[in-house]
Each structure stands twice: as structure tokens, then as C-alpha cells.
Amino acid sequence: MPAGEEISTVFGVPVQALFGQVLIGLINGAFYAMLSLGLSVIFGLLNIINFAHGALYMTGAFAAYFLLQWAGLGYWWSLLLAPIAVGLLGVVLEKTMLKRLYHLDHLYGLLLTFGIALIIQGGFRNEFGSSGLPYAIPSQLTGGYNLGFMFLPTYRAWVVVFSIVVCVGTWVVIERTRLGAYLRAATENPTLVRAFGINVPRMITLTYGFGVALAGLAGVLAAPIYQVNPLMGADLIIVVFAVVVIGGMGSIMGSIVTGFTLGIVEGFTKVFYPEASNTVIFVIMALVLLVRPAGLFGRTA
């Protein structure tokens, strides 16, 4: 047995394969965190279970594709404009449909947003089919770094770092600023907040727009990795809902920590027990709900 063989494997798994799956887990975790963060913002502040989140994530990827094909605007412009476009679509949805459901049971909002998701996905699927459309990595982020134990693609490193910055920045705004305090107060006692001269309905509308803009931003980040596909959101949203439940419905920090952690756990599972990689998150969700029904970071009644 060569002297270096023991060092190059962990429990019989090559180190390069292990770190490669950790990187994939971090990539998946970045999207889990950003999407569950948007869901938590919407549920925590608006009390709406937004099942259209996956479709709006897909819409963000298509917005980047349209900006490139029709307007000639590349990735960096799309990173700015696509989330704004998706956020404006969210504002329209909130003003025309969702605001009528705030005082009703959660089930009505879930059914409405589920229907919206089917309409959006069906429209894109009829127009573009089910095959993915390519979206190139920006030239500034091509290539990678040889770390010795693995090769780190530049774009994937960018996605992880940028996602962490966005997630932490969102947490700071909501939990540590006056604006965030107003948002939280508006959900608890809107009458009192109105007494301070704040337009609560406008604040709620902008909050929903911001939550779905996060989904659109994640879609732009995902486009060069997963291609632009009408079903890319449908394949992801169930897992993201599980992440939200595990972290705690409405918990901002719970969504961030749980999203990245479960992405890494999923990556390790693909190395050591591939058969369970598609179910490990749901098994963890069941165990967490048995021990702590409010989720790991959720507030108990």
C-alpha cells in the first residue's frame, strides 16, 4: 500500500471526491438558504405561505436569459435588474390577490400561491419546453483555483460568498435596524404602527416584493450552474419548505443556518450513503418536528 494512500482517503472515500461533494453541498445550501430566507420573510411578516416562491425563482433565471437574449445585457446587469423585475411582479400579485387573504386561514394563501405557481410554470413550459436553456458564466468568473486537495471553480465560490453576504445583510436589516423593527411591529400591532404615521399596507406590499426578489436573485445565480429550466423551481421548492420547517417558520437566522447546514449534510450523504441523499432532509425534518415542533430556531408558543 503506498504511503500516501491513507492520507488521500477518508473512510475509504477519496479526499477530492469528499471535498467536491462538500462544495456541491455548499452550492445547494446557498440556494436553500436564499430561497428559505425569502419564504421566512414573507411568512414571518405577512403570515402567507408562499408556494409560488419556486416559480418566481425560475422567473428570475428566465429574466436573466431574456435580458441577455433580447437586450444584450449580461450577467452583472441581470444580477441587478432581474430581482427588481421579479420584485415588481410580486408587488402586483400582492396588490391584486394576496392582500385579500391576510385575515383568512393559511390554507387559502397556500392554495392561491400554488395556483399562481402552476400558471407561471405552465406558461413558461408551453413556450420554451422542458429542456434547459444555456446561460454562460460571466468571463470574469470563469476558471478556478487548484487548492491541492480539490479544484475550486471561481463561479461556485462567488455564489457561496455572495449568498452569505446577502443572507447576513437581510438578517441585519430585519433584526438590527429601525426599518426591521417597524416591519415586525406591523405584523404584531398594525394599528399602533399606523399611529406613528407609517403606511402599513405599503410596507407589507414592499416586504412581499423584497421576499420574492430574493428568489429572483437566487434564480440569476443558479442560471449558469443549472441552466434555465421552467421546472427548476418545482424541483427545489419542496426541499426549501422542509428547510424552513426545520429552521422554524418565520425565523430569519434559522433559514440561513439550516439552509447551509442541510446542503452540507446532503453533500456528505451523497458520499457515504448515496441512496439516502434524496430523503435525508425529510428524515431530519421528521425528527426535528418530533422533538421540537416549532423548529430549531422557531419560537414556541
N, C-alpha and C positions, 0 to 999 in steps of 0.2 A: 504493500500500500504506500503510495507516495506520501512524503512527509506533510505536504500542504493540503492533503485531501480533507483531513478533519477540520481544518480552518475554513475550507471553502464550502462546507455544508453545515446546515443546522437541522438536526433530527432527520438526516438523510436528504434534505432539500437543498439544492444549490443556492448559495447566498445571492447570486444575481437574480435568480427566479424569485426568491423571497422578497428582496428589496423592490423588484419590479412590480410584484403584487401589492406591496405597501404603497408604491407610487400610484397605482391604479386605484387603490382604496382611498388615497387622499384626494384624487381627482373626483371620484364618485362622491366622497364625503363633502367636497366643496359644493357640488350641486345639491346634495341633500340638505346641507346647511343653508344655502341661499334660498332654496325653494321653501323649506320648512320655516325659515325666518319670515318670509313674506306671508305664509299661512298664519303664523303665530301673531304677527302684527295685525292682520285682518280680524282674526278670531278674538284676540285679546282686547282690541279696541272697538270692534264693530259687532262682535258676537255673531259673525257669519262664518259658516263652514264653507270655504270657497273651493268647490270641486272643479271650477273652471281654471284653476291655477296651472295645471299641466298644459291645457290648451293655450294659455297665454304665454307660457314658457316657449312652446312651439312657435307661437306667433312672433315672439322676439327673434327667434332664429330666422324665420321667413322674412321679417322686416329687414334684417341684415342682408339677406340674399337679394331682396328687391332693391335695396339701396345700392348694392354693388352692380346688379344687372341693369337697372333702369336709370339710375342717377350717376353711376360711376364713382360712388363714394365707398371707400374701402373700410377696413375693419375698425379703424380708430374713430371715424365718424359714426359708424354703426354703433359702437360702444356707447356713444352719447345719444344719438337720435332714436335708435330702436327702443330703448327703455322709455323714452319720452312718448313715443307713439303708442306703445302698449299701455303706459300710464293714462294717456288721454282716452284710449278705448275703455279702460277700466272706469274712468270718470263718467263716461257716457252710460256704461252698464249700471253703475251705482245710481246715477240720477234718474234713469228711466225705469229701472226694475227693482234693484236691491233695496232701495230706501223704503219701499212699501212693505218690507218683510221684517224690519228690525224689532217690531213688537210681537212677532209671531214665534212659534216654536222653531228650533234649529232645523227641523226636518224640511221646512218649506224652503229655506235658503239653500240647503244641500241639494234638494231636487231641482230648484231653479238653476243653480250653477252647474249641476250635472247636465241639464238640458242644453245650457249655453255651450258647455264643452263639446257635446256631441255635434251641435250645429257648426261650431268653428272647425272641429276636426273633419267633419264630413265635407264641408265646403272646400278645404284645402286638399283633401284626399281626392275629391271628384276632379279638381282642377290639375293636380300635379301627380296623382297616383300614389302608390305606397313606397316606391323606391326612393332612396335618398338622393338629394341634390348636393353636389360637392361645394364646399366653401373653403378656400385656400387659407392657410396660416399666413398672417402678415409677414412680410420679408424680414422685418426687424426681430421677429421671434422664431425664425427657423433655426435649425441646427440644435446643438445641445452640448452637454459637458460630460466628459468621461471622468467619473469620480473614482475609478479604480474598481470598486465593487459593483458598479452599475452605470448605465448611460442615462443621463437626465435630460430629456428633451426640454428645450427652453420654453416652449409654449405651455407645456404642462406645469412647469414650475411657476410661470406667470399666473396661470389660472388659480393655483393654490394660494399664492401670496395675495393676489388681488381679491380673491373671495374672502380671505381672512380680514383684510383691511375693510372691505365693505360691511361684513358682518359685525365686526367690532365697532365700526363707526355708527352703524344703525343702533346697536345696543347703547352706545354713549348718548346718542341723541334722545332716545326714548327714556332711558333710565337716569340720565345725569344732567338734563337741560330743562329750562323752563317750558319750552315747547312740549317736551315729553310729559312733563307734569300736567300741562293743560290737556293733553291727549288722554292721559289716564283719568284725570278728573272728569272729563267729558263723558266717559263711559260709566262712571260711578254716580255722578250727580250733574247732569247736563243743565238743570235749572240754575244751580249755583254758578256754573261756569258762564252762563249767559248773563248773569248779573254783573260780571266783570267786563261786559261788552264784547265778548268773543262770539263769533258766528259759528255755533256748534255744527249745524248741517254742512257748512263749507269745510270745516275741519274734518268731519267724517268722510266727506267725498274725497278730499285730498289724501287722507290716510289710506283709503282703498286704492286710489291711484298709485300711491307710493308702494303699497304692498305688491300690486301686480307689476309695477315697473321693475321690482327686484326679480320677478320671474322672467320678464323680458330681458333683463341684463344677463341672467343665467343662460337664457337661450342664445344670446350672442356669443358668450364664452364657449358654449357647447358646440356651436356650429362647425368650427374647424376640426373638432375631435370626433363627433358622432355623425356628421353630415346633417343636412336639413331635411327632416322627415315629418310628414303630417302626423305620424303616430309616436313621435319621440316623447311627447308629454304623457300620453296614455300609458306608455311602458314604465314611466317613472313615478306617477302621482300616487299610486297605492303604497309604494315604498316610502315616499315622503310623508304620507299621512301616518304611517307606522312610526316614523322618526318623531313626528310631532307628538304623538300619543306617548311615546317613551319619554321624551323630554318634558312633557307637561303641556297641555293645551294652553296656549296664550303665553308661554314662558319664552322670552327672547333668548336669554342665555341658555336655556335648556335646548332650544333648537340648534344653536350654534355648536355647543359642546357635543350633543348627541349626534348631530349630523356628521361631523368629522370622525368621531369615535366609531360610529357604526360603519362608516365607509372603510376604516382601517380593519375593523373586525371582519367585515365581509371579505376584504383582501386576504387576510390571514386564513380564513376558512377555505378560500379557493385553493390555497397551497396545501393545507394539511387535511382537509376533508371536502373536496370539491362538490360531492353530492349534496351537501347541506348549504352551499353558498347562496342558493336562491331562497332559502327558508330561514336562515339563521336570524335575520332581523325580526321576522314574525314570531319566532320562538322566544327571542328576547322580549318582545312586546308582551307576549302572553305571561311570561314570568314576572315582568315588572308590574303588570296590572294585577296579578295575584298578590304581590307584596305591597305595592303602593299604587292604588287605583288612580291617583291624581298625577302620576308620572314622577320621574326622578326629581324634577325641578318645579313641579306644579304645587300650587297652594292647596292644602287640604282644607275642607270646609270646617 
